Amino acid sequence: MALVIVNNNESIENALRRFKRKVISEEIIKDLKKHAHFIPPGQKAKLKSANARKRNRRRFRQQRSINTAPRPSGGGQNR
């Protein structure tokens, strides 16, 4: 739980700004969105595997683009 104590000479805007930063750093909003609705275990597993496939596809695409970069020619001519 995010707790911010307002100092005597501090404005409400500054305290609110500190509170927002604290909420973001503790990932309270992320956790709230995650628990906003119930996902059945079967659907959760499908979602997890779909995200893994997507992640692997991205990795493979990045590796392939690195490996297929044009190589400099040796400068030799075939006659």
ZIHUCOR-V493045 format. One record per backbone hydrogen bond with DSSP energy under -1.0 kcal/mol. CO is the residue of the C=O (numbers start at 1). NH is the residue of the N-H. If there is no record, write none. Layout:
co->CO nh->NH
co->CO nh->NH
This chain:
co->11 nh->15
co->12 nh->16
co->13 nh->17
co->14 nh->18
co->15 nh->19
co->16 nh->20
co->17 nh->21
co->18 nh->22
co->19 nh->23
co->20 nh->24
co->21 nh->25
co->22 nh->26
co->23 nh->28
co->27 nh->31
co->28 nh->32
co->29 nh->33
co->30 nh->34
co->31 nh->35
co->33 nh->36
co->40 nh->44
co->41 nh->45
co->42 nh->46
co->43 nh->47
co->44 nh->48
co->45 nh->49
co->46 nh->50
co->47 nh->51
co->48 nh->52
co->49 nh->53
co->50 nh->54
co->51 nh->55
co->52 nh->56
co->53 nh->57
co->54 nh->58
co->55 nh->59
co->56 nh->60
co->57 nh->61
co->58 nh->62
co->59 nh->63
co->60 nh->64
co->61 nh->65
co->62 nh->66
co->63 nh->67
co->64 nh->68
